[in-house]
Amino acid sequence: MQPRIDHDGCEIDLEWAQGNPTRAVVRSTLGGNCRLRTDLPVSVEGASAAAARGPNPNSFFHTVDAGQPQITKPMERPPFKSRPSQTVDFATSAGGTYVLAPAR
């Protein structure tokens, strides 16, 4: 296990092997919707995961529009190829524990 990550109402423990995540244990401290973006399909033990649609319904999730960046000296950026990803939602309860692993 890697050190615990505290993030937006949950604690997350991650396990890794050969540079890839193999298991995550999510403990919800507040309850509500958990939204996860990943490049691997995952299974969620303890909840039903579904493809995320629309804005995040979690009332604790809030974004602030930072506006357009002000770039004074534009630079050429190297090409970046991102991997395809998927985003899933699953409902959590305060104090609940959920185990995520690569789907088989």
C-alpha positions in Angstrom: 0.0 0.0 0.0 1.1 3.5 -0.7 0.5 6.3 1.7 -3.1 7.4 2.2 -4.4 10.2 0.1 -7.1 12.4 1.6 -9.1 14.0 -1.2 -12.5 15.6 -1.4 -14.3 13.7 1.3 -12.6 10.4 0.9 -9.4 8.5 1.8 -7.7 6.5 -0.9 -5.1 3.7 -0.5 -3.4 2.7 -3.7 -1.5 -0.5 -4.6 0.9 -0.5 -7.6 2.8 -3.2 -9.5 5.2 -2.5 -12.3 4.1 1.1 -12.6 0.4 0.3 -12.9 -2.3 0.6 -10.3 -3.6 -2.8 -9.2 -6.1 -2.0 -6.4 -7.5 1.1 -4.7 -9.4 1.2 -1.4 -11.7 4.2 -1.1 -13.1 5.1 2.3 -15.9 7.8 2.0 -15.8 10.2 4.9 -18.7 12.4 3.7 -20.8 10.2 1.4 -22.2 11.2 -2.0 -21.2 10.6 -5.6 -17.6 9.5 -6.4 -16.5 10.3 -9.9 -13.4 8.5 -11.3 -11.6 9.0 -14.6 -9.3 6.1 -15.6 -7.7 4.8 -18.7 -8.5 1.2 -17.6 -11.9 -0.3 -17.1 -12.5 -0.9 -13.4 -14.8 -2.9 -11.2 -16.1 -1.4 -7.9 -16.8 -3.8 -5.0 -19.4 -2.3 -2.7 -21.3 -0.2 -5.2 -22.6 -0.2 -8.7 -20.5 1.9 -11.1 -22.0 3.5 -14.2 -20.7 5.7 -17.0 -20.7 9.3 -15.8 -23.1 11.7 -17.5 -23.5 15.4 -17.1 -22.3 17.5 -14.2 -21.1 15.8 -11.0 -24.2 15.5 -8.8 -22.1 15.5 -5.6 -22.9 18.7 -3.7 -19.4 18.8 -2.3 -17.9 19.0 -5.8 -17.5 22.6 -7.1 -15.3 24.1 -9.7 -14.4 27.8 -10.1 -14.0 29.3 -13.6 -10.5 30.7 -13.5 -10.9 32.5 -16.8 -8.6 32.5 -19.8 -4.9 32.3 -19.1 -2.8 35.3 -20.0 0.2 34.2 -22.1 2.8 36.8 -22.5 5.3 34.8 -24.5 3.8 31.9 -26.4 5.9 28.8 -26.8 5.6 25.8 -29.1 4.6 22.8 -27.0 5.6 19.3 -27.8 2.9 17.0 -29.1 1.1 15.1 -26.3 -0.8 11.9 -27.0 -3.3 11.0 -24.3 -4.7 7.6 -23.8 -8.4 7.1 -24.2 -10.2 7.3 -20.8 -13.6 6.6 -19.3 -15.3 8.3 -16.4 -17.5 6.4 -13.9 -19.7 7.4 -11.1 -20.7 5.4 -8.0 -22.7 6.3 -4.9 -21.0 6.2 -1.6 -22.2 6.4 2.0 -20.4 8.1 4.8 -18.1 5.6 6.4 -18.4 3.2 3.5 -15.5 1.3 2.0 -15.2 0.5 -1.8 -12.5 -1.6 -3.5 -11.6 -0.8 -7.1 -9.6 -3.1 -9.3 -8.9 -3.4 -13.0 -12.0 -5.1 -14.6 -11.4 -8.7 -15.8 
